[in-house]
Amino acid sequence: MTYKIEHGIPIPEHRTRKHRACYPWGNLLIGDSFFVPCDDPGKIAQRRASVLSSGRQWALLRQNKWRFTTEIIEGGVRIWRRADKE
């Protein structure tokens, strides 16, 4: 396949996407937790991984050393904020 190189096409203006976290990461103090319901028992492990990944990404983007732990409990996943990394 070949591609045609084109000149003079203006670059679109940068659009920022304001993303609001769907979980309350910024409000968690060490030892606090929240519950994420999951109605499908077959997808609860996937939900757990998704929530944990979301928390890690949130912390990474803010360059903080927060840590989280999760537990699968009846009806969903509970996630806690642990002590920060040294």
Secondary structure, 3 states (H helix, E strand, C coil): CCCCCCCCCCCCCCCCCCCCCCCCHHHCCCCCEEEEECCCHHHHHHHHHHHHHHHHHHHHHCCCCCEEEEEEECCEEEEEEECCCC
